[in-house]
């Protein structure tokens, strides 16, 4: 009976520990999946294109985490790294799109920027 209790306690402890370690990667995967699904719907992406977009977004998220630690305390460097990463990510996404999809992608980005301006976002994101 004591062995069973110890086993259950160990299993619960392991489950809780894993739960704290995994959420970042899991959340990144969910965000990348949602981003790809959104673009798939809006741009009429093929399944292959959507998978490529998901991979591009996941890669960008991993780079973001690395840069966040590297640029800690330096807002200007962090802002520049984020802008550079966003441009590079957009360029990689555009590389998998056809011409019509690229035009629509740019329109989506412009609409999002305009929406930010209308909400009073001084940066226009």
ABEGO torsion letter per residue (X at the ends): XAAAAAAAAAAAAAAAAAAAAAAAAAAAAAAAAAAAAAAAAAAGBBAAAAAAAAAAAAAAAAAAAAAAAAABGBAAAAAAAAAAAAAAAAAAAAAABBAAAAAAAAAAAAAAAAAAAAAGBAAGX
